[in-house]
Amino acid sequence: MKKDSLTPPWRQHLMRVLFFLNLISLGPDHWSAVISPEGPFDPMTGVAISFYAALALLCLFAIRFPLKFTPLLLIQLFYKSAWLLGTYLPAKNASPVDENLESWFWIMAIGIIIDLLVIPWGYVYREYLKGFFRLRKSVV
């Protein structure tokens, strides 16, 4: 049985929709900043802009091959979760959060929920987790 046939076509189409939304929401702004920056970026802003530009470009390929690019959705899930745990929660515990941080909370939280629903967890288990801790004998 082919690996692709184990993941239902509707889930692959959902993945394509999410990859397309990532492409159109991230690509134009970040690639325009890379191609014609308005000025020099501080290093962390440059890293963020470059990361999102690369992510957008990879989403273009992912529309064609959604299962092969599942790790992009995992990266998206993990960085949003890390932002929530490492940025939002400490700021909220330290003091009341401002509107900007609160709006980012909702963007990240909704993104996490969408990722959790769209990621083909059976495929992730079969391809990445099932044999992860199994040691293979090396062939010499």
Z-matrix of the N, CA and C atoms (Angstrom, degrees):
N
C 1 1.456
C 2 1.525 1 108.86
N 3 1.322 2 116.41 1 132.92
C 4 1.462 3 120.38 2 178.94
C 5 1.518 4 110.89 3 -69.34
N 6 1.321 5 115.84 4 145.76
C 7 1.466 6 120.61 5 179.31
C 8 1.520 7 110.98 6 -58.37
N 9 1.334 8 116.66 7 -40.15
C 10 1.462 9 120.45 8 -177.33
C 11 1.522 10 111.69 9 -63.99
N 12 1.345 11 117.39 10 -29.78
C 13 1.456 12 119.34 11 -176.52
C 14 1.529 13 111.92 12 -75.59
N 15 1.336 14 118.07 13 -14.27
C 16 1.457 15 120.70 14 177.96
C 17 1.528 16 112.40 15 -79.71
N 18 1.315 17 116.68 16 -20.80
C 19 1.467 18 121.10 17 176.93
C 20 1.523 19 107.15 18 -101.11
N 21 1.331 20 117.36 19 122.32
C 22 1.468 21 119.43 20 -175.09
C 23 1.532 22 112.21 21 -60.26
N 24 1.335 23 116.00 22 146.82
C 25 1.471 24 120.09 23 179.55
C 26 1.532 25 113.00 24 -57.27
N 27 1.332 26 117.99 25 -35.14
C 28 1.472 27 119.34 26 -178.91
C 29 1.523 28 110.96 27 -62.86
N 30 1.349 29 117.07 28 -35.62
C 31 1.463 30 119.52 29 178.97
C 32 1.525 31 109.91 30 -69.70
N 33 1.320 32 117.07 31 -39.88
C 34 1.457 33 120.38 32 177.72
C 35 1.537 34 110.56 33 -62.98
N 36 1.320 35 116.76 34 -36.87
C 37 1.472 36 119.78 35 176.79
C 38 1.528 37 111.04 36 -67.80
N 39 1.335 38 117.38 37 -38.88
C 40 1.475 39 120.28 38 175.13
C 41 1.523 40 110.37 39 -60.86
N 42 1.318 41 115.98 40 -41.10
C 43 1.459 42 120.10 41 178.09
C 44 1.530 43 110.17 42 -61.81
N 45 1.328 44 116.93 43 -43.22
C 46 1.466 45 120.90 44 178.49
C 47 1.526 46 111.25 45 -60.22
N 48 1.335 47 116.20 46 -41.83
C 49 1.468 48 120.18 47 178.50
C 50 1.529 49 109.96 48 -61.77
N 51 1.329 50 116.86 49 -44.99
C 52 1.462 51 119.96 50 -179.90
C 53 1.529 52 110.94 51 -65.10
N 54 1.332 53 117.42 52 -42.12
C 55 1.462 54 119.86 53 176.97
C 56 1.528 55 110.96 54 -62.15
N 57 1.328 56 117.23 55 -39.73
C 58 1.467 57 120.62 56 178.51
C 59 1.533 58 110.55 57 -65.00
N 60 1.329 59 116.94 58 -43.01
C 61 1.466 60 120.06 59 178.44
C 62 1.528 61 111.14 60 -62.70
N 63 1.331 62 116.42 61 -39.23
C 64 1.469 63 119.99 62 175.43
C 65 1.528 64 110.49 63 -61.98
N 66 1.319 65 115.86 64 -44.53
C 67 1.463 66 120.87 65 -179.11
C 68 1.527 67 111.34 66 -59.00
N 69 1.322 68 116.78 67 -49.95
C 70 1.471 69 118.37 68 -175.65
C 71 1.521 70 113.31 69 -77.83
N 72 1.334 71 117.44 70 -23.86
C 73 1.464 72 118.29 71 179.06
C 74 1.524 73 112.65 72 -85.96
N 75 1.326 74 117.93 73 -28.90
C 76 1.463 75 121.02 74 -177.71
C 77 1.530 76 112.91 75 -100.62
N 78 1.315 77 116.96 76 -38.10
C 79 1.454 78 121.61 77 -170.22
C 80 1.520 79 116.28 78 -58.53
N 81 1.323 80 118.33 79 -58.32
C 82 1.473 81 118.40 80 -173.64
C 83 1.523 82 114.18 81 -58.14
N 84 1.310 83 117.61 82 -48.70
C 85 1.470 84 120.33 83 -177.72
C 86 1.524 85 112.29 84 -65.10
N 87 1.323 86 116.02 85 -46.11
C 88 1.458 87 118.89 86 -173.74
C 89 1.522 88 112.55 87 -76.76
N 90 1.346 89 117.29 88 -36.86
C 91 1.468 90 117.96 89 177.21
C 92 1.522 91 111.39 90 -70.92
N 93 1.332 92 117.99 91 -33.29
C 94 1.472 93 118.61 92 176.12
C 95 1.522 94 110.34 93 -66.86
N 96 1.333 95 116.67 94 -34.23
C 97 1.470 96 119.73 95 176.92
C 98 1.525 97 111.30 96 -69.03
N 99 1.336 98 117.40 97 -33.38
C 100 1.461 99 120.87 98 178.25
C 101 1.525 100 110.74 99 -73.32
N 102 1.322 101 116.16 100 -44.80
C 103 1.467 102 121.04 101 -174.24
C 104 1.528 103 111.76 102 -73.92
N 105 1.311 104 116.85 103 -42.84
C 106 1.465 105 119.48 104 180.00
C 107 1.530 106 110.12 105 -136.79
N 108 1.333 107 116.26 106 77.59
C 109 1.470 108 119.50 107 -179.29
C 110 1.527 109 111.41 108 -66.29
N 111 1.314 110 114.72 109 147.06
C 112 1.461 111 119.95 110 178.74
C 113 1.521 112 111.77 111 -76.31
N 114 1.290 113 117.03 112 -16.26
C 115 1.456 114 122.73 113 179.76
C 116 1.513 115 108.40 114 178.24
N 117 1.320 116 116.61 115 -179.17
C 118 1.466 117 118.11 116 179.53
C 119 1.527 118 111.42 117 -68.77
N 120 1.320 119 115.56 118 145.53
C 121 1.462 120 121.40 119 176.86
C 122 1.519 121 109.05 120 -97.68
N 123 1.341 122 115.95 121 149.34
C 124 1.453 123 117.53 122 167.82
C 125 1.528 124 106.27 123 -70.29
N 126 1.319 125 118.09 124 157.09
C 127 1.467 126 119.91 125 -173.00
C 128 1.534 127 114.79 126 -53.91
N 129 1.318 128 118.99 127 -43.96
C 130 1.466 129 120.33 128 -177.48
C 131 1.526 130 112.04 129 -68.57
N 132 1.326 131 117.25 130 -37.61
C 133 1.461 132 119.96 131 176.31
C 134 1.518 133 109.68 132 -65.27
N 135 1.324 134 116.78 133 -40.49
C 136 1.460 135 120.97 134 177.20
C 137 1.517 136 112.23 135 -61.17
N 138 1.326 137 116.04 136 -41.03
C 139 1.468 138 120.47 137 177.57
C 140 1.526 139 109.70 138 -63.19
N 141 1.319 140 117.36 139 -46.44
C 142 1.470 141 121.23 140 -178.34
C 143 1.526 142 110.96 141 -62.70
N 144 1.318 143 117.15 142 -46.18
C 145 1.466 144 120.64 143 -179.85
C 146 1.525 145 110.28 144 -63.44
N 147 1.323 146 117.28 145 -43.27
C 148 1.467 147 121.04 146 179.30
C 149 1.522 148 111.24 147 -64.59
N 150 1.329 149 116.66 148 -41.13
C 151 1.461 150 120.73 149 178.91
C 152 1.526 151 110.64 150 -60.89
N 153 1.324 152 116.69 151 -48.86
C 154 1.467 153 119.39 152 -177.81
C 155 1.522 154 111.97 153 -68.55
N 156 1.323 155 117.77 154 -33.46
C 157 1.466 156 120.07 155 175.82
C 158 1.528 157 109.83 156 -64.52
N 159 1.325 158 117.22 157 -44.81
C 160 1.461 159 121.15 158 178.40
C 161 1.525 160 111.22 159 -64.52
N 162 1.320 161 116.58 160 -41.93
C 163 1.463 162 120.75 161 178.40
C 164 1.526 163 110.57 162 -60.10
N 165 1.325 164 116.48 163 -43.25
C 166 1.468 165 120.35 164 179.22
C 167 1.524 166 110.87 165 -61.87
N 168 1.315 167 117.13 166 -43.88
C 169 1.457 168 120.28 167 -179.85
C 170 1.527 169 111.18 168 -64.92
N 171 1.322 170 117.28 169 -41.85
C 172 1.459 171 120.06 170 177.67
C 173 1.533 172 111.51 171 -64.52
N 174 1.325 173 116.94 172 -30.49
C 175 1.467 174 120.02 173 177.22
C 176 1.520 175 111.53 174 -64.39
N 177 1.313 176 117.03 175 -28.18
C 178 1.461 177 120.52 176 175.74
C 179 1.529 178 109.95 177 -61.55
N 180 1.326 179 117.11 178 -45.26
C 181 1.463 180 121.02 179 176.88
C 182 1.526 181 111.11 180 -69.12
N 183 1.317 182 116.22 181 -35.21
C 184 1.460 183 121.20 182 -177.00
C 185 1.521 184 112.06 183 -66.61
N 186 1.317 185 117.80 184 -26.07
C 187 1.469 186 120.35 185 177.15
C 188 1.531 187 108.83 186 -61.79
N 189 1.313 188 116.40 187 -37.84
C 190 1.469 189 121.29 188 -179.89
C 191 1.524 190 112.03 189 -78.10
N 192 1.327 191 117.72 190 -38.43
C 193 1.466 192 122.63 191 -175.90
C 194 1.535 193 109.97 192 -126.38
N 195 1.332 194 118.24 193 70.72
C 196 1.470 195 119.72 194 -171.52
C 197 1.522 196 114.63 195 -60.61
N 198 1.311 197 118.63 196 -42.35
C 199 1.465 198 119.11 197 -176.99
C 200 1.519 199 112.16 198 -68.38
N 201 1.311 200 117.06 199 -37.89
C 202 1.463 201 120.02 200 -179.99
C 203 1.525 202 111.54 201 -64.99
N 204 1.333 203 116.59 202 -23.46
C 205 1.461 204 120.50 203 -178.41
C 206 1.528 205 112.37 204 -105.41
N 207 1.319 206 116.94 205 19.02
C 208 1.458 207 121.45 206 175.27
C 209 1.536 208 112.58 207 -52.41
N 210 1.346 209 119.17 208 -37.86
C 211 1.469 210 118.38 209 178.53
C 212 1.531 211 114.02 210 -56.64
N 213 1.332 212 118.65 211 -25.80
C 214 1.471 213 119.58 212 175.45
C 215 1.524 214 110.91 213 -62.90
N 216 1.322 215 115.84 214 -39.80
C 217 1.467 216 118.78 215 178.36
C 218 1.522 217 110.97 216 -69.12
N 219 1.334 218 116.65 217 -34.36
C 220 1.462 219 119.77 218 176.17
C 221 1.528 220 110.94 219 -66.43
N 222 1.332 221 116.63 220 -41.66
C 223 1.469 222 120.12 221 175.95
C 224 1.526 223 109.58 222 -59.19
N 225 1.328 224 115.52 223 -44.99
C 226 1.462 225 120.49 224 -179.68
C 227 1.528 226 110.88 225 -61.05
N 228 1.322 227 116.86 226 -44.83
C 229 1.463 228 121.04 227 178.50
C 230 1.524 229 110.68 228 -62.24
N 231 1.328 230 117.06 229 -44.20
C 232 1.463 231 120.70 230 -175.70
C 233 1.524 232 112.37 231 -70.76
N 234 1.360 233 118.01 232 -40.49
C 235 1.471 234 116.63 233 -178.63
C 236 1.519 235 110.81 234 -71.56
N 237 1.325 236 117.64 235 -33.02
C 238 1.464 237 119.12 236 177.49
C 239 1.529 238 110.67 237 -68.91
N 240 1.320 239 116.10 238 -40.04
C 241 1.468 240 120.09 239 177.20
C 242 1.526 241 110.76 240 -65.16
N 243 1.335 242 115.92 241 -41.10
C 244 1.469 243 119.93 242 178.58
C 245 1.522 244 110.39 243 -64.17
N 246 1.339 245 117.44 244 -39.17
C 247 1.461 246 120.76 245 178.44
C 248 1.529 247 109.70 246 -62.42
N 249 1.318 248 115.57 247 -43.65
C 250 1.460 249 120.14 248 -179.52
C 251 1.528 250 110.90 249 -61.46
N 252 1.337 251 116.50 250 -45.42
C 253 1.464 252 120.92 251 -178.03
C 254 1.526 253 113.18 252 -76.06
N 255 1.332 254 116.80 253 -36.98
C 256 1.464 255 119.68 254 -172.83
C 257 1.510 256 115.77 255 -98.09
N 258 1.317 257 117.81 256 -16.91
C 259 1.468 258 120.53 257 -179.00
C 260 1.524 259 111.79 258 -115.79
N 261 1.339 260 115.59 259 -55.02
C 262 1.458 261 118.90 260 -173.65
C 263 1.535 262 112.48 261 -70.14
N 264 1.329 263 116.88 262 -52.66
C 265 1.474 264 119.20 263 -175.83
C 266 1.525 265 113.01 264 -60.80
N 267 1.340 266 119.79 265 -45.39
C 268 1.472 267 117.94 266 176.82
C 269 1.533 268 112.54 267 -61.97
N 270 1.333 269 117.36 268 -38.41
C 271 1.466 270 119.85 269 178.72
C 272 1.528 271 110.62 270 -66.27
N 273 1.308 272 116.78 271 -40.75
C 274 1.470 273 120.68 272 179.73
C 275 1.526 274 111.00 273 -66.76
N 276 1.336 275 116.93 274 -37.62
C 277 1.459 276 120.41 275 179.27
C 278 1.525 277 112.24 276 -72.34
N 279 1.326 278 116.97 277 -28.01
C 280 1.467 279 120.94 278 -178.11
C 281 1.523 280 112.10 279 -77.81
N 282 1.317 281 116.90 280 -38.15
C 283 1.463 282 120.75 281 -177.10
C 284 1.521 283 108.87 282 -166.90
N 285 1.312 284 116.95 283 170.50
C 286 1.470 285 118.42 284 175.11
C 287 1.531 286 109.68 285 -60.93
N 288 1.331 287 115.64 286 140.42
C 289 1.463 288 119.80 287 -177.61
C 290 1.524 289 110.37 288 -86.02
N 291 1.318 290 115.44 289 148.18
C 292 1.466 291 119.64 290 178.07
C 293 1.530 292 110.00 291 -81.82
N 294 1.317 293 116.07 292 172.67
C 295 1.464 294 121.31 293 -176.44
C 296 1.524 295 111.85 294 -62.34
N 297 1.328 296 117.50 295 -37.60
C 298 1.460 297 120.94 296 -179.02
C 299 1.530 298 110.79 297 -62.40
N 300 1.324 299 117.09 298 -47.74
C 301 1.460 300 120.70 299 179.62
C 302 1.524 301 110.45 300 -65.36
N 303 1.307 302 116.52 301 -38.84
C 304 1.466 303 120.59 302 178.71
C 305 1.526 304 111.01 303 -63.78
N 306 1.336 305 117.61 304 -40.14
C 307 1.468 306 119.63 305 178.73
C 308 1.528 307 110.61 306 -66.34
N 309 1.335 308 117.15 307 -36.71
C 310 1.463 309 120.23 308 176.53
C 311 1.523 310 110.95 309 -67.16
N 312 1.329 311 116.58 310 -34.19
C 313 1.459 312 119.47 311 176.09
C 314 1.522 313 110.14 312 -56.95
N 315 1.326 314 116.32 313 -47.92
C 316 1.467 315 119.36 314 -177.39
C 317 1.519 316 111.88 315 -66.97
N 318 1.308 317 117.71 316 -37.96
C 319 1.471 318 120.67 317 176.78
C 320 1.525 319 109.59 318 -60.08
N 321 1.325 320 116.33 319 -48.20
C 322 1.468 321 120.61 320 -178.21
C 323 1.528 322 111.14 321 -68.20
N 324 1.314 323 118.11 322 -43.49
C 325 1.465 324 120.92 323 -178.19
C 326 1.524 325 111.15 324 -63.27
N 327 1.324 326 117.24 325 -44.40
C 328 1.466 327 120.11 326 178.23
C 329 1.528 328 110.26 327 -65.57
N 330 1.331 329 116.70 328 -38.81
C 331 1.461 330 120.49 329 176.42
C 332 1.518 331 112.36 330 -61.16
N 333 1.328 332 116.77 331 -40.81
C 334 1.469 333 120.95 332 177.96
C 335 1.526 334 110.03 333 -62.29
N 336 1.314 335 116.79 334 -45.32
C 337 1.468 336 120.61 335 -179.72
C 338 1.525 337 110.47 336 -62.00
N 339 1.328 338 116.97 337 -44.99
C 340 1.472 339 120.44 338 179.01
C 341 1.520 340 110.52 339 -62.35
N 342 1.332 341 117.30 340 -45.23
C 343 1.467 342 120.12 341 178.33
C 344 1.522 343 111.22 342 -59.14
N 345 1.333 344 116.85 343 -44.82
C 346 1.466 345 120.28 344 -179.79
C 347 1.524 346 111.82 345 -60.70
N 348 1.326 347 117.04 346 -33.99
C 349 1.463 348 121.13 347 179.84
C 350 1.522 349 112.98 348 -79.02
N 351 1.320 350 117.42 349 -33.93
C 352 1.467 351 121.21 350 -172.56
C 353 1.529 352 112.77 351 -89.17
N 354 1.317 353 118.35 352 -34.67
C 355 1.466 354 121.03 353 -177.57
C 356 1.530 355 109.44 354 -58.55
N 357 1.330 356 117.05 355 130.18
C 358 1.473 357 120.27 356 178.59
C 359 1.536 358 110.06 357 -79.26
N 360 1.313 359 116.58 358 90.31
C 361 1.459 360 121.57 359 -171.34
C 362 1.517 361 112.94 360 -63.69
N 363 1.328 362 117.55 361 -32.76
C 364 1.463 363 119.72 362 175.70
C 365 1.519 364 111.18 363 -62.45
N 366 1.316 365 116.23 364 -42.81
C 367 1.465 366 121.84 365 177.71
C 368 1.528 367 110.27 366 -64.30
N 369 1.325 368 116.95 367 -43.44
C 370 1.471 369 120.92 368 178.88
C 371 1.521 370 109.46 369 -59.84
N 372 1.317 371 116.67 370 -43.40
C 373 1.465 372 119.73 371 179.25
C 374 1.524 373 110.54 372 -63.04
N 375 1.345 374 116.78 373 -51.09
C 376 1.471 375 120.83 374 -177.20
C 377 1.520 376 112.27 375 -61.90
N 378 1.323 377 117.36 376 -42.65
C 379 1.461 378 120.80 377 -171.93
C 380 1.522 379 114.44 378 -87.32
N 381 1.336 380 117.25 379 -30.90
C 382 1.460 381 119.17 380 -170.66
C 383 1.524 382 114.07 381 -119.41
N 384 1.306 383 118.47 382 -32.21
C 385 1.456 384 120.10 383 -171.93
C 386 1.523 385 114.20 384 -103.31
N 387 1.313 386 117.91 385 -33.75
C 388 1.464 387 121.89 386 -172.48
C 389 1.523 388 112.45 387 -54.98
N 390 1.304 389 118.32 388 -48.16
C 391 1.453 390 120.69 389 -178.10
C 392 1.511 391 113.94 390 -105.10
N 393 1.318 392 117.21 391 15.80
C 394 1.462 393 120.79 392 -173.11
C 395 1.525 394 112.85 393 -60.26
N 396 1.318 395 117.12 394 -41.58
C 397 1.460 396 120.11 395 -175.49
C 398 1.532 397 112.53 396 -98.82
N 399 1.304 398 115.95 397 2.75
C 400 1.457 399 120.20 398 178.49
C 401 1.519 400 108.80 399 -82.02
N 402 1.321 401 117.08 400 124.01
C 403 1.448 402 121.18 401 178.45
C 404 1.528 403 108.94 402 -85.63
N 405 1.310 404 114.81 403 131.88
C 406 1.460 405 120.10 404 178.30
C 407 1.512 406 109.43 405 -98.83
N 408 1.337 407 114.43 406 145.86
C 409 1.447 408 118.46 407 174.52
C 410 1.519 409 108.01 408 -74.76
N 411 1.302 410 115.69 409 131.64
C 412 1.459 411 118.58 410 179.69
C 413 1.518 412 109.62 411 -77.00
N 414 1.316 413 115.27 412 138.98
C 415 1.450 414 121.68 413 178.78
C 416 1.519 415 107.28 414 -95.55
N 417 1.349 416 115.74 415 123.86
C 418 1.457 417 119.89 416 -178.56
C 419 1.492 418 110.78 417 -109.03
